[in-house]
Amino acid sequence: MTLSSAGSSRSHKHNGGHGERDVEIRILKDKVRSLTKEKISLQKELEYYKNEITKLLSPPYIEAVVLEVIDDNRVVVKSSTGPNLIVNVAAGVDTRSLKPGSIVALNNRGSTIVDVLPGRYDPLVKAMEVEERPKVFFKDVGGLEEQIREIYEAVVLPIKSPELFRELGIDPPKGVLLHGPPGTGKTLLAKAVAGETEATFIRVVGSELVNKFIGEGARLVREIFRLAREKAPSILFIDEIDAIASRRVDIGTSGDREVQRTMLQLLAELDGFNPLDNVKIIAATNRLDLIDPAVLRPGRFDRIIEVPLPSLKGRLEILSIHTRRAKLAPDVNLEAIARLTEGFSGADLKAVVVEAGYNAIRRGSRVITMDDMVRAVEKVKAALEKRGGGDPFMRAPQSSGDDTIATVI
Ligand SMILES: Nc1ncnc2c1ncn2[C@@H]1O[C@H](COP(=O)(O)OP(=O)(O)OP(=O)(O)O)[C@@H](O)[C@H]1O
């Protein structure tokens, strides 16, 4: 007998039995509701444990990096621990999504790519900064007239007029090494070379190649040169080259060996390309004394250009460049500011202009006054002293002298 028929027969027998029946129905309904809830929660629990069992039963995958895609079914990978392997690709994996640097999962036998791991970075992309035809030119570089002339002859001219060199039968330098204290405009100069030649600017940082992408330095160097050729005309700028091209007393740790491998790859790449290729290498260092002489041999970085702290005239030029778009009050005397900033780099002078701008904003003014500038100089000077601005190596005095402006207050 169903509940409802039981309830209805009882209500026929007993007059006024409605109340009792209703209570019974309510109790049963409550029970159904709570059992339904329990069922849903148990179903969820069951699902969770099923998932756990699936995870525990599935084989571990091996992580690997794609080095080269040979064809639709053969890919060279480097597993996280082992050697390079040629593996095939599982049916569900789209070969077109595989590129050098992609991180993939291999099956537990290490023979097949079964998945491309999402959201993982391609170290090659992370390792460099690429800018097509940067909008930076020699007019944006202050106080480096001589350096601009040298780099023009060594890099710009061979890109713009290679026939000149072909006719004369001389090889322009493949690489130029800029050295000098931090913030003196080495990166800026290299970028301006790219701007002037309408080339692609590719910047990599030596210390990152060996510290951030452990075990991949040499491969990255190879890939970066490949990309530079692909994007030619291009300027490949290697900042902090001392991190990969230092002379070493002994090659002890595996870290040292990694640096050594990266440097050998760099030398091989330098030796392997034609000086008249439209790829030019500009490297920079703050520590010329650390550079391995092998790197400076003819046919490698055979043009060395010093980029020193700016002279008085240079400082004035740099201040003029950085105040080009600023609104200056008539009392601002940039020559006097240049006088006050001996030992400042181009980057420090830029900081002075930015700080002066903030001083004006804090006063609620839209014009930068001489007082804003002077206070900014004091602030930047204090920061430099705190940072050890007196370091005799990092802040070596500029050789060209500090007395070349006639009209200084
Ligand atoms: N000679 C200069 N003329 C104009 N601006 C300069 C000059 N030198 C530096 N600057 C300013 O300072 C910024 C930082 O300089 P930059 O990065 O070129 O120095 P760097 O020599 O490459 O330094 P580091 O050795 O620390 O890499 C530049 O983007 C530019 O705004």
The ligand as an SDF file (V2000), in Angstrom:
LIG
                    3D

 31 33  0  0  0  0  0  0  0  0999 V2000
   74.4760   59.7990  -22.8420 N   0  0  0  0  0  0  0  0  0  0  0  0
   73.1700   59.8560  -22.5750 C   0  0  0  0  0  0  0  0  0  0  0  0
   72.3570   60.7070  -23.2460 N   0  0  0  0  0  0  0  0  0  0  0  0
   71.0380   60.7840  -22.9650 C   0  0  0  0  0  0  0  0  0  0  0  0
   70.4410   60.0230  -22.0320 N   0  0  0  0  0  0  0  0  0  0  0  0
   71.1830   59.1420  -21.3400 C   0  0  0  0  0  0  0  0  0  0  0  0
   72.5860   59.0200  -21.5850 C   0  0  0  0  0  0  0  0  0  0  0  0
   73.0800   58.0710  -20.7650 N   0  0  0  0  0  0  0  0  0  0  0  0
   72.0360   57.6030  -20.0620 C   0  0  0  0  0  0  0  0  0  0  0  0
   70.8930   58.2380  -20.3900 N   0  0  0  0  0  0  0  0  0  0  0  0
   69.5530   58.0150  -19.8350 C   0  0  0  0  0  0  0  0  0  0  0  0
   69.6500   56.9980  -18.8550 O   0  0  0  0  0  0  0  0  0  0  0  0
   68.9060   55.8320  -19.2290 C   0  0  0  0  0  0  0  0  0  0  0  0
   69.6820   54.5960  -18.8310 C   0  0  0  0  0  0  0  0  0  0  0  0
   70.8860   54.5280  -19.5570 O   0  0  0  0  0  0  0  0  0  0  0  0
   71.3950   53.2030  -20.2640 P   0  0  0  0  0  0  0  0  0  0  0  0
   70.5110   52.0580  -19.8520 O   0  0  0  0  0  0  0  0  0  0  0  0
   71.5650   53.4410  -21.6960 O   0  0  0  0  0  0  0  0  0  0  0  0
   72.7790   53.0540  -19.5600 O   0  0  0  0  0  0  0  0  0  0  0  0
   73.7930   51.8280  -19.6370 P   0  0  0  0  0  0  0  0  0  0  0  0
   75.1270   52.4320  -19.8500 O   0  0  0  0  0  0  0  0  0  0  0  0
   73.3220   50.8300  -20.6180 O   0  0  0  0  0  0  0  0  0  0  0  0
   73.6900   51.3070  -18.1610 O   0  0  0  0  0  0  0  0  0  0  0  0
   74.0100   49.8420  -17.5730 P   0  0  0  0  0  0  0  0  0  0  0  0
   75.4900   49.6420  -17.6770 O   0  0  0  0  0  0  0  0  0  0  0  0
   73.5350   50.0120  -16.1470 O   0  0  0  0  0  0  0  0  0  0  0  0
   73.1910   48.8750  -18.3790 O   0  0  0  0  0  0  0  0  0  0  0  0
   68.7180   55.9730  -20.7310 C   0  0  0  0  0  0  0  0  0  0  0  0
   67.5480   55.3150  -21.1590 O   0  0  0  0  0  0  0  0  0  0  0  0
   68.6180   57.4710  -20.9120 C   0  0  0  0  0  0  0  0  0  0  0  0
   67.3160   57.9250  -20.6210 O   0  0  0  0  0  0  0  0  0  0  0  0
  1  2  1  0
  2  3  1  0
  2  7  2  0
  3  4  2  0
  4  5  1  0
  5  6  2  0
  6  7  1  0
  6 10  1  0
  7  8  1  0
  8  9  2  0
  9 10  1  0
 10 11  1  0
 11 12  1  0
 11 30  1  0
 12 13  1  0
 13 14  1  0
 13 28  1  0
 14 15  1  0
 15 16  1  0
 16 17  2  0
 16 18  1  0
 16 19  1  0
 19 20  1  0
 20 21  2  0
 20 22  1  0
 20 23  1  0
 23 24  1  0
 24 25  2  0
 24 26  1  0
 24 27  1  0
 28 29  1  0
 28 30  1  0
 30 31  1  0
M  END
$$$$
